[in-house]
Amino acid sequence: MNLLFYILIFYILINFVISLFFAIPPLYWLVGFSLIFIYGQYKRYQLRKRFKESMDSTQFTSTQSKSASHRGSTDVIDVEFTVREETVN
């Protein structure tokens, strides 16, 4: 009998909390959007981490990747331009 009483009280409290939660629309909108935002930021962090790891392992050594990520690329790139003259009628 005692256990049944506690289960009934628990059931009433849970229903009250759920009804209060859905009675205030901005509350569950806020919770839903914040959960979606947090999940999106987590996925973005995972992708950026994976991209950095793949860049470190394939293209650069560890010292070059640090200098390239913090100060910009230190490599010198030779670019050759060819100028073509055209006559304008």
Secondary structure, DSSP 8 states (H G I E B T S, - for coil): -HHHHHHHHHHHHHHHHHHHHHHSHHHHHHHHHHHHHHHHHHHHHHHHHHHHHHHHHHT--HHHHHHHHHH------------------
